[in-house]
Amino acid sequence: MPHDPSTVTRDNWLLPQNLRWALRHSRQVVPYAIVERGATRSDPLPAGPEFELDELTFADNGQTLRLIDFLHRSKIDAFLVLHRGQIVYQRWFEGMTIDQPHQWASMTKSINGVLALILADRGVLDLGKPLSAYVPELSGSPFGVATIQQNLDMEVAVDWPAEVTEMHWMMAVGLLPNAGGVPTTIRDFLPRIGRPSPTPHGTTFRYINSPSESVAWAICNATGKHWPQLVGEEIWSKAGMEHEATVIVDSAQSAQASGGFSSSVADLARFAELIRNRGMTGGRQAIAAGAIERWLAPHADNAAAAERFARGNIAIGRPGFSYRNGVFHVNDGDGSLQLSGRFGQRVHINPAAELAVVQFASYGGQGEETAGAYLAAMKAITAAVAS
């Protein structure tokens, strides 16, 4: 945590020494839009029989690791284990509370995927169409030529210009001050990046932000509404979330749908439970079951999808995984899913074990280097809680 939060600015908020404070207080650093929660709120998350998991051990790179040590090493801020909808284990670090907002980072892509499938289920969005059918501005871009489904699945064949770096992306979306010479909005940035590749779309896997942002653009054009409004209307309010959420916006007020969402950990847990229960909450169908079933389902040819994933850029620590509609499929026989975000944001949902594990973190790297240990921890927790 910074010694003096007043020194944290857009220039330095993502530096390791500021990260823990910044991910909880992003509203004080970058522009944002509100995602409304609706008039009806859920009850507080219920407590179940408590499991003492601090001393739970699992193997990581040939070494035995205790869960509590893993949580400290991974710079966890909040960690909740829910079994059958009840909290059975919770740990809090550095003053984090259940109601405090925290950035989701790339877990935002999963919200975007659910939103796309809600609209597809309603006939508003045709996932089989080229994305440019909804966004003509991307007609010359690989993201526009590929279908919406291929964008959702990160199966757009694209050659990334060497001169375009992650720093340029962060400037365009407003995460960092623009140094000049870089587009100042997401929608100005997307048509200028990504060169056509000789590889056919749907035969490759590359996990990047642009496909999610392209899908969000298509969603907005198809509905005539802004992304934060849609998430509020279609997901957040219907699920009875306890708190409003926010999403980072650029200078044109376009939402960063690939990584800008923020909510309390309590509402992150409610979202995980909403998915685990196939759109049901409080005994009612909050989100169309068809949309959630489609989101939960892996590729029709999941073995081929897993092979593409294994050749991609995010496979380390995720053996046998595949990716569909903005979510990672563990392919463990239980239908387990994972949401994942930079700096260590994670959700693990195991429908067969009736288990959901959610965490916020402030890990100073990408967080991908913890993916293998995280998977081992989830297997150990599942065995301890749901056996």
C-alpha positions in Angstrom: 0.0 0.0 0.0 1.3 3.5 -0.7 2.4 5.5 2.3 0.4 8.5 1.0 -2.5 7.7 -1.4 -2.6 11.3 -2.5 0.5 10.6 -4.5 -1.2 7.9 -6.6 -2.1 9.1 -10.1 -2.8 7.6 -13.5 0.9 7.8 -14.1 1.8 5.4 -11.3 -1.3 3.6 -10.1 -0.4 0.2 -11.6 3.1 0.2 -10.1 3.5 -2.7 -7.6 3.8 -0.4 -4.5 0.5 1.3 -5.4 -1.4 -1.6 -6.8 -3.2 -2.9 -3.7 -4.6 0.6 -2.9 -5.3 1.4 -6.6 -7.3 -1.7 -7.4 -9.6 -0.9 -4.5 -9.8 2.8 -5.2 -9.8 3.0 -9.0 -12.7 5.5 -8.9 -10.3 8.0 -7.5 -7.8 7.5 -10.3 -9.5 6.9 -13.7 -12.9 7.8 -15.3 -15.7 5.4 -14.8 -19.4 4.7 -15.4 -21.9 3.3 -12.9 -23.5 -0.1 -13.4 -26.8 0.1 -11.5 -27.8 -2.6 -9.1 -31.6 -2.2 -9.3 -34.2 -1.8 -6.5 -34.2 -5.3 -5.1 -31.1 -6.4 -3.2 -30.0 -9.9 -2.2 -29.7 -10.9 1.4 -26.1 -11.0 2.8 -24.2 -14.1 1.8 -25.1 -16.9 4.2 -22.5 -18.6 6.4 -22.2 -22.4 6.3 -20.2 -24.9 8.4 -16.7 -23.5 8.7 -13.8 -25.4 7.2 -10.3 -24.7 8.5 -8.3 -24.7 5.3 -5.3 -22.7 6.2 -3.2 -25.9 6.7 -4.5 -27.6 3.6 -1.6 -28.7 1.4 -1.1 -29.3 -2.3 1.8 -29.8 -4.6 3.3 -26.9 -6.7 6.3 -27.6 -8.9 7.3 -30.6 -6.8 7.0 -28.7 -3.5 4.3 -29.0 -0.8 2.5 -25.7 -0.2 0.0 -24.7 2.4 -3.1 -22.8 1.3 -2.4 -19.9 3.7 1.1 -19.5 2.3 -0.2 -19.6 -1.2 -2.6 -16.8 -0.4 0.1 -14.6 1.1 2.5 -15.4 -1.8 -0.2 -14.5 -4.3 -0.9 -11.1 -2.6 -4.5 -12.0 -2.1 -6.9 -9.3 -0.8 -10.0 -11.4 -0.4 -10.6 -15.1 -0.7 -14.0 -16.8 -0.3 -15.0 -20.5 -0.7 -18.7 -21.1 -1.1 -20.3 -24.6 -0.9 -23.9 -24.9 -1.9 -24.1 -21.1 -1.7 -22.8 -20.7 1.8 -19.4 -19.3 2.8 -17.4 -22.1 4.4 -14.0 -20.4 4.4 -12.9 -16.7 4.1 -9.7 -14.8 4.5 -9.1 -11.0 4.3 -5.8 -9.2 3.9 -4.6 -5.6 4.3 -7.9 -4.2 5.5 -10.0 -5.6 2.6 -13.7 -6.0 3.5 -16.6 -7.9 1.9 -18.3 -4.6 0.7 -15.2 -2.9 -0.7 -15.0 -2.5 -4.5 -12.1 -4.1 -6.4 -11.1 -4.3 -10.0 -11.9 -7.5 -11.9 -9.3 -6.9 -14.7 -9.8 -9.5 -17.4 -12.6 -11.3 -15.6 -14.6 -8.5 -17.2 -14.5 -10.6 -20.4 -16.8 -13.1 -18.8 -19.4 -10.5 -18.1 -19.1 -9.4 -21.7 -19.6 -13.0 -22.8 -22.7 -13.6 -20.7 -24.2 -10.3 -22.0 -23.5 -11.4 -25.6 -25.3 -14.7 -25.0 -28.3 -13.1 -23.3 -28.7 -11.0 -26.5 -28.1 -13.9 -28.8 -30.7 -16.0 -26.9 -33.2 -13.1 -27.5 -32.3 -12.9 -31.2 -30.8 -9.4 -30.9 -27.3 -10.7 -31.8 -26.3 -13.4 -34.3 -23.0 -14.9 -33.1 -22.5 -16.6 -36.5 -22.3 -13.3 -38.4 -19.1 -11.5 -39.2 -18.7 -8.9 -36.5 -18.5 -6.2 -39.1 -22.2 -6.8 -39.8 -22.8 -4.8 -36.6 -19.6 -2.7 -36.7 -18.9 -1.5 -40.3 -15.9 0.5 -39.0 -14.1 -2.9 -38.5 -14.9 -4.3 -42.0 -11.2 -4.2 -42.9 -10.0 -5.6 -39.6 -9.5 -9.2 -38.7 -11.8 -8.6 -35.7 -14.6 -7.5 -38.2 -14.0 -10.3 -40.7 -14.2 -13.0 -37.9 -17.6 -13.9 -36.5 -18.8 -12.7 -33.2 -18.4 -16.2 -31.9 -14.8 -16.4 -33.0 -14.1 -13.1 -31.2 -15.8 -14.4 -28.1 -13.6 -17.5 -28.3 -10.3 -15.6 -28.9 -10.0 -17.5 -32.2 -9.4 -14.5 -34.4 -6.3 -15.0 -36.7 -4.5 -11.7 -36.4 -0.9 -10.5 -36.9 -0.1 -7.9 -34.2 2.1 -5.0 -35.4 5.4 -5.0 -33.5 5.2 -1.2 -33.1 1.9 -1.5 -31.1 2.7 -2.4 -27.5 0.5 -3.0 -24.5 1.4 0.5 -23.3 -0.3 1.9 -26.4 -3.5 -0.1 -25.6 -3.5 1.2 -22.0 -3.1 4.7 -23.2 -6.0 4.4 -25.7 -8.4 3.0 -23.1 -7.4 5.6 -20.5 -5.6 3.4 -18.0 -2.4 5.5 -18.5 -2.0 9.2 -19.7 -1.7 9.4 -23.4 1.8 10.3 -24.5 0.7 11.5 -27.9 0.6 9.7 -31.2 -1.8 7.1 -29.8 -5.6 7.0 -30.4 -7.5 8.4 -27.4 -10.5 6.1 -27.6 -11.0 2.3 -27.8 -13.0 2.7 -31.0 -10.3 4.8 -32.7 -7.7 2.3 -31.6 -9.4 -1.0 -32.8 -9.5 -0.3 -36.6 -5.8 0.6 -36.6 -4.4 -2.5 -35.1 -4.4 -6.2 -36.1 -3.2 -7.1 -39.6 -4.8 -9.9 -41.6 -3.2 -13.3 -41.1 -3.0 -16.1 -43.6 -4.3 -18.5 -40.9 -8.1 -19.0 -41.1 -10.2 -17.7 -38.3 -11.4 -20.4 -35.9 -8.2 -22.5 -36.3 -6.0 -20.6 -33.8 -6.1 -19.2 -30.3 -4.7 -15.9 -29.1 -5.8 -14.3 -25.8 -5.9 -10.5 -26.2 -8.2 -7.7 -25.3 -9.3 -6.5 -28.8 -11.8 -9.3 -29.6 -13.7 -8.6 -26.3 -13.8 -4.8 -27.1 -14.9 -5.6 -30.6 -17.8 -7.7 -29.3 -18.8 -5.0 -26.8 -18.9 -2.5 -29.7 -21.2 -4.9 -31.7 -23.4 -5.3 -28.6 -23.8 -1.6 -28.2 -24.6 -1.1 -31.9 -27.1 -3.9 -31.9 -29.0 -2.5 -28.9 -28.4 1.2 -29.2 -27.3 1.3 -25.6 -24.1 1.8 -23.7 -22.4 -1.2 -22.2 -22.7 -0.2 -18.5 -26.4 0.4 -19.0 -26.8 -3.1 -20.6 -24.9 -4.9 -17.9 -27.0 -3.1 -15.3 -30.3 -3.9 -17.0 -29.5 -7.5 -18.1 -27.3 -8.8 -15.3 -26.6 -6.7 -12.3 -30.1 -5.5 -11.4 -31.8 -8.9 -12.3 -29.4 -10.8 -10.0 -30.2 -8.5 -7.1 -26.7 -7.4 -6.4 -26.1 -5.6 -3.1 -23.9 -2.8 -4.5 -23.6 -0.8 -7.7 -20.6 -1.7 -9.8 -18.4 0.5 -12.0 -16.5 0.1 -15.3 -13.6 2.2 -16.5 -14.4 4.3 -19.6 -12.3 6.1 -22.1 -12.5 9.8 -23.2 -15.5 9.0 -25.4 -17.3 7.2 -22.5 -16.9 3.8 -24.1 -16.6 1.1 -21.4 -13.4 -1.1 -21.2 -15.3 -4.4 -21.6 -12.1 -6.4 -21.7 -10.9 -5.4 -18.2 -12.4 -2.4 -16.5 -15.2 -3.8 -14.3 -15.2 -3.4 -10.5 -17.4 -4.7 -7.8 -17.5 -5.8 -4.2 -16.2 -9.4 -3.5 -19.7 -10.2 -2.2 -21.2 -9.4 -5.6 -18.5 -11.3 -7.3 -19.5 -14.3 -5.3 -23.1 -13.7 -6.2 -22.2 -13.6 -9.9 -20.3 -16.9 -9.5 -23.4 -18.4 -7.7 -25.7 -17.1 -10.4 -23.6 -18.9 -13.0 -23.3 -22.1 -11.0 -27.1 -22.1 -10.6 -27.7 -21.6 -14.3 -29.2 -18.1 -14.0 -31.3 -18.8 -10.9 -31.1 -16.7 -7.8 -33.5 -16.4 -4.8 -35.7 -19.1 -6.3 -36.3 -17.2 -9.6 -34.8 -17.3 -13.1 -33.0 -14.0 -13.2 -31.2 -14.7 -16.5 -32.6 -16.8 -19.3 -31.5 -20.4 -18.7 -30.7 -20.9 -22.4 -28.2 -18.1 -22.3 -26.4 -19.5 -19.3 -26.5 -23.1 -20.6 -24.9 -21.9 -23.8 -22.2 -20.0 -21.8 -21.5 -23.0 -19.7 -21.1 -25.3 -22.7 -17.7 -26.0 -24.2 -17.0 -26.1 -27.9 -18.8 -28.8 -29.9 -15.4 -30.2 -30.8 -13.8 -29.4 -27.4 -10.7 -31.7 -28.0 -9.8 -29.6 -31.0 -10.4 -26.4 -29.0 -8.1 -27.6 -26.2 -5.4 -28.3 -28.8 -5.7 -24.7 -30.1 -5.6 -23.4 -26.6 -2.4 -25.4 -25.9 -0.7 -23.8 -28.8 -1.8 -20.3 -27.7 -0.3 -17.6 -25.5 -1.8 -18.4 -22.1 -1.6 -22.2 -21.7 1.1 -22.3 -19.0 -0.5 -23.7 -15.8 -3.7 -24.6 -17.6 -3.2 -28.1 -18.9 -6.1 -29.5 -21.0 -8.0 -26.2 -20.8 -10.1 -24.6 -23.6 -11.8 -21.2 -23.9 -15.3 -20.4 -24.9 -17.5 -17.3 -24.7 -15.1 -15.4 -22.4 -14.5 -18.2 -19.9 -11.9 -20.9 -19.3 -13.1 -24.5 -19.3 -11.0 -26.7 -17.0 -12.2 -29.9 -18.7 -11.9 -31.9 -15.5 -15.1 -34.0 -15.9 -17.0 -31.7 -13.4 -17.8 -28.9 -15.9 -15.5 -26.6 -13.9 -15.0 -23.1 -15.2 -12.5 -20.3 -14.4 -12.6 -16.6 -14.7 -9.2 -15.0 -14.7 -7.8 -11.5 -14.6 -4.5 -9.7 -14.4 -2.9 -9.2 -11.0 -4.4 -12.4 -9.7 -8.2 -12.0 -10.0 -9.8 -15.4 -10.1 -13.1 -17.3 -9.9 -13.4 -21.1 -9.9 -16.8 -22.7 -10.4 -17.3 -26.5 -10.0 -21.0 -27.3 -10.7 -20.7 -31.0 -9.9 -19.2 -30.2 -6.5 -21.6 -27.2 -5.9 -18.5 -25.1 -5.3 -17.5 -21.5 -6.1 -14.2 -19.9 -5.1 -13.7 -16.2 -5.6 -10.6 -14.1 -5.0 -9.3 -10.5 -5.5 -5.6 -10.0 -5.5 -2.9 -7.4 -6.0 -0.2 -9.5 -7.5 2.5 -7.3 -9.1 2.9 -9.4 -12.2 0.4 -10.6 -14.9 -0.7 -13.3 -12.4 -0.4 -16.0 -15.0 2.6 -17.4 -13.2 0.3 -18.4 -10.4 -2.1 -20.3 -12.6 -0.7 -23.8 -12.0 -0.6 -23.4 -8.2 -4.1 -22.0 -8.3 -5.4 -25.0 -10.2 -3.7 -27.3 -7.6 -5.3 -25.3 -4.8 -8.7 -25.6 -6.3 -8.4 -29.4 -6.6 -7.4 -29.6 -3.0 -10.2 -27.3 -1.8 -12.8 -29.3 -3.8 -11.6 -32.5 -2.2 -11.6 -31.1 1.3 -15.0 -29.3 1.1 -17.1 -31.3 -1.3 -16.0 -34.9 -0.8 
